[in-house]
Amino acid sequence: MKEEVVYKLMGKIIDIKGDCAAGHKVGDEIGLTIFDGDKPIVGIKLCPFFLHDLFPYLSVMQFGGEFPWESDPNVFVRSCPDIENSVTIRIERISALNE
């Protein structure tokens, strides 16, 4: 039987243009793992609008997918949907098997 690869996701706020209504600051680190074992993770500490926008990308990254436009398959950078007060996050996929 093939061993299942499990990943954890960590995000780091790398840029803010304007004022983030959710209070995020440059340098904030946020756990973004959405599924752990047999249950979803609740209570992710990220603006819910931004989390809603990121969810499809987090799903791809956590379950081993890649984005062909990213130079590193384990990193994804995205900005929030608020174009007036844009927050940019760098998401990194980390193998949970190394713990």
URVEN-V500301 format. One record per pair of residues at least 12 apart in sequence whose ideal C-beta (glycine too) atoms are under 10 Angstrom apart, sorted by the first residue. I is the first residue (numbers start at 1). J is the second residue. D is the distance in Angstrom with one decimal. If there is no record, write none. Layout:
i:I j:J d:D
i:I j:J d:D
//
This chain:
i:3 j:97 d:8.4
i:4 j:63 d:9.9
i:4 j:64 d:9.6
i:4 j:97 d:9.5
i:5 j:63 d:8.8
i:5 j:64 d:5.9
i:5 j:95 d:7.1
i:5 j:96 d:8.7
i:5 j:97 d:7.1
i:6 j:33 d:9.3
i:6 j:35 d:9.2
i:6 j:36 d:8.5
i:6 j:37 d:8.2
i:6 j:62 d:8.4
i:6 j:63 d:9.2
i:6 j:64 d:9.4
i:6 j:95 d:7.5
i:6 j:96 d:4.4
i:6 j:97 d:6.5
i:6 j:99 d:9.7
i:7 j:33 d:7.7
i:7 j:35 d:9.8
i:7 j:61 d:6.9
i:7 j:62 d:5.2
i:7 j:63 d:7.6
i:7 j:64 d:7.0
i:7 j:74 d:8.6
i:7 j:92 d:9.7
i:7 j:93 d:4.8
i:7 j:94 d:6.5
i:7 j:95 d:6.1
i:7 j:96 d:6.1
i:7 j:97 d:8.9
i:8 j:31 d:7.5
i:8 j:32 d:8.5
i:8 j:33 d:4.6
i:8 j:36 d:8.4
i:8 j:41 d:10.0
i:8 j:62 d:7.9
i:8 j:92 d:9.2
i:8 j:93 d:7.7
i:8 j:94 d:5.0
i:8 j:95 d:7.9
i:8 j:96 d:4.9
i:8 j:98 d:9.6
i:8 j:99 d:8.3
i:9 j:30 d:9.2
i:9 j:31 d:7.4
i:9 j:32 d:4.1
i:9 j:33 d:5.0
i:9 j:34 d:7.3
i:9 j:35 d:9.9
i:9 j:41 d:9.8
i:9 j:44 d:9.8
i:9 j:54 d:9.6
i:9 j:57 d:9.6
i:9 j:58 d:6.0
i:9 j:61 d:5.9
i:9 j:62 d:5.7
i:9 j:74 d:9.8
i:9 j:76 d:9.0
i:9 j:91 d:5.8
i:9 j:92 d:7.1
i:9 j:93 d:5.9
i:9 j:94 d:7.4
i:9 j:96 d:10.0
i:10 j:29 d:6.3
i:10 j:30 d:7.3
i:10 j:31 d:6.2
i:10 j:32 d:6.5
i:10 j:33 d:8.2
i:10 j:90 d:9.0
i:10 j:91 d:7.2
i:10 j:92 d:5.3
i:10 j:93 d:8.5
i:10 j:94 d:6.3
i:11 j:24 d:9.9
i:11 j:28 d:8.3
i:11 j:29 d:7.0
i:11 j:30 d:4.5
i:11 j:31 d:7.8
i:11 j:32 d:4.7
i:11 j:44 d:9.3
i:11 j:45 d:9.8
i:11 j:46 d:7.1
i:11 j:50 d:9.5
i:11 j:51 d:10.0
i:11 j:54 d:8.3
i:11 j:58 d:9.0
i:11 j:76 d:9.2
i:11 j:77 d:9.9
i:11 j:78 d:9.3
i:11 j:89 d:4.6
i:11 j:90 d:6.8
i:11 j:91 d:4.8
i:11 j:92 d:7.7
i:12 j:26 d:8.9
i:12 j:27 d:7.1
i:12 j:28 d:7.1
i:12 j:29 d:5.2
i:12 j:30 d:7.6
i:12 j:88 d:9.8
i:12 j:89 d:6.8
i:12 j:90 d:5.1
i:12 j:91 d:8.1
i:12 j:92 d:7.6
i:13 j:25 d:6.5
i:13 j:26 d:5.5
i:13 j:27 d:6.5
i:13 j:28 d:4.4
i:13 j:29 d:8.0
i:13 j:30 d:7.6
i:13 j:46 d:9.4
i:13 j:80 d:9.8
i:13 j:87 d:6.1
i:13 j:88 d:7.2
i:13 j:89 d:5.6
i:13 j:90 d:8.2
i:14 j:26 d:6.7
i:14 j:27 d:8.3
i:14 j:28 d:9.7
i:14 j:77 d:7.4
i:14 j:79 d:9.9
i:14 j:87 d:9.1
i:14 j:88 d:5.3
i:14 j:89 d:6.8
i:14 j:90 d:5.0
i:15 j:77 d:9.4
i:15 j:79 d:8.0
i:15 j:86 d:7.6
i:15 j:87 d:7.4
i:15 j:88 d:4.1
i:15 j:89 d:8.8
i:15 j:90 d:9.2
i:16 j:28 d:9.6
i:16 j:79 d:9.8
i:16 j:80 d:9.3
i:16 j:85 d:7.5
i:16 j:86 d:7.2
i:16 j:87 d:5.2
i:16 j:88 d:7.4
i:17 j:79 d:8.7
i:17 j:82 d:9.6
i:17 j:83 d:9.1
i:17 j:84 d:8.6
i:17 j:85 d:6.9
i:17 j:86 d:4.6
i:17 j:87 d:8.1
i:17 j:88 d:8.2
i:18 j:82 d:7.8
i:18 j:83 d:9.1
i:18 j:84 d:5.8
i:18 j:85 d:3.4
i:18 j:86 d:6.5
i:18 j:87 d:8.6
i:19 j:82 d:9.8
i:19 j:84 d:9.1
i:19 j:85 d:5.4
i:19 j:87 d:9.9
i:20 j:47 d:7.4
i:20 j:50 d:9.2
i:20 j:80 d:8.0
i:20 j:82 d:8.0
i:20 j:85 d:5.9
i:20 j:86 d:8.9
i:20 j:87 d:5.1
i:21 j:47 d:7.5
i:21 j:49 d:9.0
i:21 j:80 d:9.9
i:21 j:82 d:7.4
i:21 j:84 d:9.9
i:21 j:85 d:6.6
i:21 j:87 d:9.6
i:22 j:45 d:9.3
i:22 j:46 d:7.7
i:22 j:47 d:3.6
i:22 j:48 d:8.2
i:22 j:49 d:8.1
i:22 j:50 d:7.4
i:22 j:51 d:9.9
i:22 j:80 d:8.8
i:22 j:82 d:9.3
i:22 j:85 d:9.5
i:22 j:87 d:7.9
i:23 j:47 d:8.6
i:24 j:45 d:9.2
i:24 j:46 d:7.8
i:24 j:47 d:6.7
i:24 j:50 d:8.3
i:24 j:80 d:8.7
i:24 j:85 d:10.0
i:24 j:87 d:5.4
i:24 j:89 d:8.4
i:25 j:87 d:9.4
i:26 j:87 d:9.0
i:26 j:88 d:9.1
i:28 j:45 d:8.6
i:28 j:46 d:9.2
i:28 j:87 d:9.3
i:28 j:89 d:8.8
i:29 j:45 d:9.8
i:29 j:89 d:10.0
i:30 j:44 d:7.1
i:30 j:45 d:5.5
i:30 j:46 d:5.3
i:30 j:47 d:9.9
i:30 j:50 d:9.8
i:30 j:51 d:9.5
i:30 j:89 d:7.6
i:30 j:91 d:9.1
i:31 j:43 d:9.5
i:31 j:44 d:6.9
i:31 j:45 d:7.5
i:31 j:46 d:9.2
i:32 j:44 d:6.3
i:32 j:45 d:9.4
i:32 j:46 d:7.0
i:32 j:51 d:8.3
i:32 j:54 d:7.4
i:32 j:55 d:9.8
i:32 j:57 d:9.6
i:32 j:58 d:5.7
i:32 j:61 d:8.6
i:32 j:62 d:8.4
i:32 j:89 d:8.4
i:32 j:91 d:6.0
i:32 j:92 d:9.2
i:32 j:93 d:9.6
i:33 j:58 d:8.3
i:33 j:61 d:9.8
i:33 j:62 d:6.5
i:33 j:93 d:9.7
i:33 j:94 d:9.1
i:33 j:96 d:8.3
i:34 j:51 d:9.1
i:34 j:54 d:9.4
i:34 j:55 d:7.2
i:34 j:58 d:5.1
i:34 j:59 d:6.6
i:34 j:61 d:9.3
i:34 j:62 d:5.9
i:34 j:63 d:9.5
i:35 j:58 d:9.2
i:35 j:59 d:8.3
i:35 j:62 d:6.2
i:35 j:63 d:8.1
i:36 j:62 d:9.6
i:36 j:96 d:8.7
i:37 j:96 d:9.9
i:41 j:62 d:10.0
i:44 j:58 d:9.1
i:46 j:58 d:9.9
i:46 j:80 d:9.2
i:46 j:87 d:9.4
i:46 j:89 d:8.0
i:47 j:80 d:6.7
i:47 j:81 d:9.6
i:47 j:82 d:8.5
i:47 j:87 d:7.5
i:47 j:89 d:10.0
i:49 j:80 d:6.9
i:49 j:81 d:6.0
i:49 j:82 d:7.2
i:50 j:78 d:8.5
i:50 j:79 d:8.9
i:50 j:80 d:4.2
i:50 j:81 d:7.1
i:50 j:82 d:8.1
i:50 j:87 d:6.6
i:50 j:89 d:7.5
i:51 j:80 d:9.5
i:52 j:81 d:8.4
i:53 j:78 d:7.4
i:53 j:79 d:9.1
i:53 j:80 d:6.6
i:53 j:81 d:5.1
i:53 j:82 d:9.7
i:54 j:76 d:8.8
i:54 j:78 d:6.2
i:54 j:80 d:8.6
i:54 j:81 d:9.8
i:54 j:89 d:7.6
i:54 j:91 d:7.5
i:57 j:76 d:5.8
i:57 j:78 d:6.5
i:57 j:91 d:7.4
i:58 j:76 d:8.7
i:58 j:78 d:9.9
i:58 j:91 d:7.2
i:58 j:93 d:9.6
i:60 j:76 d:8.5
i:60 j:93 d:9.7
i:61 j:73 d:8.9
i:61 j:74 d:8.0
i:61 j:75 d:9.1
i:61 j:76 d:6.1
i:61 j:91 d:6.5
i:61 j:92 d:8.8
i:61 j:93 d:4.9
i:62 j:91 d:9.9
i:62 j:93 d:7.2
i:62 j:96 d:9.8
i:63 j:93 d:9.9
i:64 j:93 d:8.5
i:65 j:93 d:9.6
i:66 j:93 d:9.3
i:72 j:92 d:8.7
i:72 j:93 d:9.4
i:73 j:93 d:7.9
i:74 j:91 d:9.2
i:74 j:92 d:6.1
i:74 j:93 d:4.4
i:74 j:94 d:7.7
i:74 j:95 d:8.9
i:75 j:90 d:6.5
i:75 j:91 d:7.0
i:75 j:92 d:5.4
i:75 j:93 d:7.5
i:76 j:89 d:8.8
i:76 j:90 d:7.7
i:76 j:91 d:4.6
i:76 j:92 d:8.1
i:76 j:93 d:8.0
i:77 j:89 d:7.2
i:77 j:90 d:5.1
i:77 j:91 d:7.4
i:78 j:90 d:8.7
i:78 j:91 d:7.2
//
